[in-house]
Amino acid sequence: DFAYAFALDQAESVGIIYAFNDSTLSLFMVLSIYLLIRDSSRLSVFLSVIALAIAINMKMAALLLVPGYLVCLTYKEGLGAALISLLILVLL
Protein backbone atom coordinates (compact mmCIF):
# COMPACT_ATOMS: atom_id res chain seq x y z
CA ASP A 1 0.00 0.00 0.00
CA PHE A 2 2.81 2.40 0.91
CA ALA A 3 4.85 1.41 -2.16
CA TYR A 4 1.88 2.08 -4.44
CA ALA A 5 1.29 5.52 -2.91
CA PHE A 6 5.01 6.33 -3.19
CA ALA A 7 5.14 5.20 -6.84
CA LEU A 8 2.02 7.20 -7.65
CA ASP A 9 3.49 10.28 -5.98
CA GLN A 10 6.73 9.86 -7.95
CA ALA A 11 4.83 9.45 -11.22
CA GLU A 12 2.85 12.63 -10.58
CA SER A 13 5.99 14.61 -9.74
CA VAL A 14 7.71 13.37 -12.91
CA GLY A 15 4.64 14.41 -14.89
CA ILE A 16 4.76 17.85 -13.35
CA ILE A 17 8.47 18.19 -14.11
CA TYR A 18 7.92 17.35 -17.76
CA ALA A 19 4.97 19.74 -17.96
CA PHE A 20 7.38 22.68 -17.82
CA ASN A 21 8.74 23.29 -21.29
CA ASP A 22 11.60 25.61 -20.43
CA SER A 23 14.21 23.43 -22.10
CA THR A 24 12.27 23.32 -25.37
CA LEU A 25 11.69 27.06 -25.12
CA SER A 26 15.42 27.64 -24.67
CA LEU A 27 16.16 25.40 -27.64
CA PHE A 28 13.95 27.45 -29.96
CA MET A 29 15.26 30.77 -28.60
CA VAL A 30 18.89 29.73 -29.14
CA LEU A 31 18.02 28.30 -32.56
CA SER A 32 16.42 31.62 -33.49
CA ILE A 33 19.50 33.60 -32.49
CA TYR A 34 21.83 31.11 -34.19
CA LEU A 35 19.92 31.29 -37.45
CA LEU A 36 19.97 35.08 -37.29
CA ILE A 37 23.73 35.38 -36.84
CA ARG A 38 24.69 32.42 -39.06
CA ASP A 39 24.41 34.14 -42.42
CA SER A 40 22.42 36.86 -44.08
CA SER A 41 20.26 34.85 -46.45
CA ARG A 42 16.54 35.56 -46.49
CA LEU A 43 15.79 31.90 -45.74
CA SER A 44 17.93 31.97 -42.62
CA VAL A 45 16.23 35.14 -41.37
CA PHE A 46 12.79 33.68 -42.13
CA LEU A 47 13.58 30.43 -40.28
CA SER A 48 14.89 32.51 -37.40
CA VAL A 49 11.59 34.39 -37.17
CA ILE A 50 9.64 31.11 -37.33
CA ALA A 51 11.77 29.64 -34.51
CA LEU A 52 11.14 32.73 -32.40
CA ALA A 53 7.40 32.55 -33.14
CA ILE A 54 7.35 28.91 -32.01
CA ALA A 55 9.14 29.91 -28.81
CA ILE A 56 6.63 32.69 -28.17
CA ASN A 57 3.74 30.31 -28.78
CA MET A 58 5.21 27.93 -26.20
CA LYS A 59 5.61 30.45 -23.44
CA MET A 60 5.21 34.20 -23.24
CA ALA A 61 8.59 34.54 -21.52
CA ALA A 62 10.13 34.49 -25.02
CA LEU A 63 8.61 37.92 -25.60
CA LEU A 64 11.43 39.32 -23.50
CA LEU A 65 13.79 38.34 -26.32
CA VAL A 66 11.89 40.22 -29.05
CA PRO A 67 13.25 43.78 -28.52
CA GLY A 68 16.88 42.67 -28.58
CA TYR A 69 16.17 40.35 -31.48
CA LEU A 70 14.62 43.17 -33.50
CA VAL A 71 17.54 45.51 -32.73
CA CYS A 72 20.02 42.87 -33.95
CA LEU A 73 17.90 42.20 -37.01
CA THR A 74 17.63 45.92 -37.79
CA TYR A 75 21.39 46.31 -37.49
CA LYS A 76 22.04 43.30 -39.70
CA GLU A 77 19.28 43.44 -42.33
CA GLY A 78 17.73 46.89 -42.05
CA LEU A 79 14.52 48.38 -40.74
CA GLY A 80 12.35 46.86 -43.47
CA ALA A 81 13.32 43.31 -42.57
CA ALA A 82 12.75 44.02 -38.88
CA LEU A 83 9.27 45.40 -39.54
CA ILE A 84 8.38 42.44 -41.74
CA SER A 85 9.69 40.07 -39.05
CA LEU A 86 7.62 41.86 -36.42
CA LEU A 87 4.57 41.52 -38.65
CA ILE A 88 5.21 37.78 -39.03
CA LEU A 89 5.61 37.43 -35.26
CA VAL A 90 2.31 39.21 -34.65
CA LEU A 91 0.47 37.14 -37.27
CA LEU A 92 1.79 33.82 -36.00
C-alpha positions as CSV (number, residue, x, y, z in Angstrom):
1,D,0.0,0.0,0.0
2,F,2.8,2.4,0.9
3,A,4.9,1.4,-2.2
4,Y,1.9,2.1,-4.4
5,A,1.3,5.5,-2.9
6,F,5.0,6.3,-3.2
7,A,5.1,5.2,-6.8
8,L,2.0,7.2,-7.6
9,D,3.5,10.3,-6.0
10,Q,6.7,9.9,-7.9
11,A,4.8,9.4,-11.2
12,E,2.9,12.6,-10.6
13,S,6.0,14.6,-9.7
14,V,7.7,13.4,-12.9
15,G,4.6,14.4,-14.9
16,I,4.8,17.9,-13.3
17,I,8.5,18.2,-14.1
18,Y,7.9,17.4,-17.8
19,A,5.0,19.7,-18.0
20,F,7.4,22.7,-17.8
21,N,8.7,23.3,-21.3
22,D,11.6,25.6,-20.4
23,S,14.2,23.4,-22.1
24,T,12.3,23.3,-25.4
25,L,11.7,27.1,-25.1
26,S,15.4,27.6,-24.7
27,L,16.2,25.4,-27.6
28,F,14.0,27.5,-30.0
29,M,15.3,30.8,-28.6
30,V,18.9,29.7,-29.1
31,L,18.0,28.3,-32.6
32,S,16.4,31.6,-33.5
33,I,19.5,33.6,-32.5
34,Y,21.8,31.1,-34.2
35,L,19.9,31.3,-37.4
36,L,20.0,35.1,-37.3
37,I,23.7,35.4,-36.8
38,R,24.7,32.4,-39.1
39,D,24.4,34.1,-42.4
40,S,22.4,36.9,-44.1
41,S,20.3,34.8,-46.5
42,R,16.5,35.6,-46.5
43,L,15.8,31.9,-45.7
44,S,17.9,32.0,-42.6
45,V,16.2,35.1,-41.4
46,F,12.8,33.7,-42.1
47,L,13.6,30.4,-40.3
48,S,14.9,32.5,-37.4
49,V,11.6,34.4,-37.2
50,I,9.6,31.1,-37.3
51,A,11.8,29.6,-34.5
52,L,11.1,32.7,-32.4
53,A,7.4,32.5,-33.1
54,I,7.4,28.9,-32.0
55,A,9.1,29.9,-28.8
56,I,6.6,32.7,-28.2
57,N,3.7,30.3,-28.8
58,M,5.2,27.9,-26.2
59,K,5.6,30.5,-23.4
60,M,5.2,34.2,-23.2
61,A,8.6,34.5,-21.5
62,A,10.1,34.5,-25.0
63,L,8.6,37.9,-25.6
64,L,11.4,39.3,-23.5
65,L,13.8,38.3,-26.3
66,V,11.9,40.2,-29.0
67,P,13.2,43.8,-28.5
68,G,16.9,42.7,-28.6
69,Y,16.2,40.3,-31.5
70,L,14.6,43.2,-33.5
71,V,17.5,45.5,-32.7
72,C,20.0,42.9,-33.9
73,L,17.9,42.2,-37.0
74,T,17.6,45.9,-37.8
75,Y,21.4,46.3,-37.5
76,K,22.0,43.3,-39.7
77,E,19.3,43.4,-42.3
78,G,17.7,46.9,-42.0
79,L,14.5,48.4,-40.7
80,G,12.3,46.9,-43.5
81,A,13.3,43.3,-42.6
82,A,12.8,44.0,-38.9
83,L,9.3,45.4,-39.5
84,I,8.4,42.4,-41.7
85,S,9.7,40.1,-39.0
86,L,7.6,41.9,-36.4
87,L,4.6,41.5,-38.6
88,I,5.2,37.8,-39.0
89,L,5.6,37.4,-35.3
90,V,2.3,39.2,-34.7
91,L,0.5,37.1,-37.3
92,L,1.8,33.8,-36.0
